[in-house]
Amino acid sequence: MSNKTAQTERLRQRFALYDTNGDGRVERGDLEAEARRIVEAFGEQEGSPKAQALLHAYPHMWDYMMGQAGRDPGASLSVEEFVGIADAQMVSRGAAGFSAMLRPSVRAMVDLCDVDGDGQVDPAEFRKWLAALGNDRVDADEVFRLIDTDGSGQLSVEELVAAVGRYHAGELDAPLLGV
């Protein structure tokens, strides 16, 4: 499969993940619902600072993407529109695009699953992260090793943002994160 085909397929999968009500359109409320689902899966109370960070980061990601595309944040997108905008705002812009769009959401996810408070994700926290996102069918330890590019035994926000970028660019074949 070519990188472009993989990129498009992965953006379509992301669309399906975000289309929480299954109506074939994605809107801001779908990302809000996905964030609530993730917070619940982690067992975090919605009013906690960690939960609030994620509950704000997901809709912020939508607002940023729509703003960059010159679209009304209140609009909904078809799968084709979503793929086109996400490709233009993230995939085509490479690491800078992924960082601009995803860093706040990844930071909030790290904080949500960071039990020991060190600002990074260890293997046990990463397994919990994947399970909360419904990715419990993958070998979490193997995926962790692929993402841990500095070999520290911890995943930083930078490594996680880069991994999401590599996944969506078709360069990493491990289904990763709900961001």
N, C-alpha and C positions, 0 to 999 in steps of 0.2 A: 504494500500500500504506500503510495507517495505521501510525502509530508503534507501536501495541500489537502489530499483526501483525508488523512488522519486528523488534520486541523479542523476541517469542516465537520467530520463525524464527532469529534470531541466537543465542539461548540454545540452541535445538535443534542448531544447527551447532556451538556450543561443546561441547555434550554429545557429539556425534559425534567431535569432535577428541579429547576426553578419554577416550572409550571405546576405549582402545588395544587391548584384546583382542577387541572386537567382539561382546561377549556381551549387549548391550542394557542393561547396567547400568554405572554409574560408581561406583568406589570409590577409596579413598585410593591403592591400588597403581597405579591407572590414571594418576593425576597424577604419581606417582613415575616411572612408565615414560615419560610424556610429557617430564618434565624430563630424564631420561637421554637421550632421543632428541634433544632440543634441544642439550644439552651436546655430544653426539657430532657433530651437524650443524655446530656451531661449531668442531669439531676440538680442543676443550678436554679435557684429562685430568680424569677424574672426581675425582681427589684434590686438584686445585688449589683455592685459596680461591674463585675466581670460580665454578667448577663447583659446589662445595659450597654456596655461597650459593643458587644456583638449585635445587639438589637438596633443599634444606631449605625454600625459599620455596613451592614448589608444594604439598607436603603440608601446610605450615602454612596455606595458603589454604584447603585442604579442611577442616582441623581448625577453623579460624575459622568458616567457613560452617556447618559441622555444629553447632558449639557455639552459634552465634547462633540456629540453628533448633531447638535443644534435642534434637538427634539424636546418636546414638553415632557418633564418628568412624570406627568400624570397620564401620559399615553401608554398604550399597550403595544407590544410587538409580536408579530408572527415569527415563526421559526426562521424564515428567510431574512426578515429584517434584523432579528437578534444576531444571527450569524454574521451578516454584513457589518453591523455596527461593532460587534465584539472583535471581528477580524480587523477592522480598520483601527480600532482604539487600543487593542492589545496585541494580537498576533503579529500584525504588520509592523508594529512599532518595536517589537522585540522586548528585551529586558526592561527598557524604560517604560513601555506601555503596560507591561504586567505590574511593574512596581507602582506606577501611578494609580492604576485601577485597583489592585488587590492588596497592597501593603496594609491599609487600615483593617481590612477584614482578616488577613492572616495574623496581624498583631493581636486582634481581639480573640481569635481562635487560640493562639498560643497562650494568652493570659487565661482563657477559660479552662484549658486542660493542664496548665502548669501548676500541679499540685504543690511542688516544693518551692515555688516562688522565685526560681532562679532566672526567669525570663527566657528559658529555652525549653525544648521538649525532649525528654529522655525516652528510651524505648517503651517503657510501660505507659507513659503518657501518650505516646504516639499510637499504641495499640488501642487505647481508650478513645482517642481522636477518631481513628478509622472506624471503630465499632459504632460510635455516635453518629457517624455519617453514613452508616450502612455499608461500609466497605470491609466487613469482617470476613469476606471470602478470600482476600488477598493475603499473602505472606507478609505480615506487617514488619517482621524483622528484616526480610530481604529488601523491602521497599525502603525501610529506614536506612539500611546500608547504602542504597543507591543515592539517597538524598543527602546523607552525611558526607558532603564532599570534602570537608576538612578533617574527617576522621576523629572528631572530638568525642563521639559518643553522645552528642547533644545536637539537636536541630535548632538553628537560629532562625529568626524571622527571614533573614536574607536567603538562607538555604531553602526555606519553604517557599518563598515567593519565586525563587529561581526554579524550583522543582515544578511548581504549577505552570510556569512559563514553558519549561521543557516538555511537560506533558502535553500542553495544548499546542505546542509547536510540532508535535509528532516525534520528539526526540527521546522521550521516556515512556515506556510502555506499562507503567503501573498506574492504575486509577487511584488518584490521590485524595484530593481534598474537596470539601464542599464549598469552596470559594470560587 
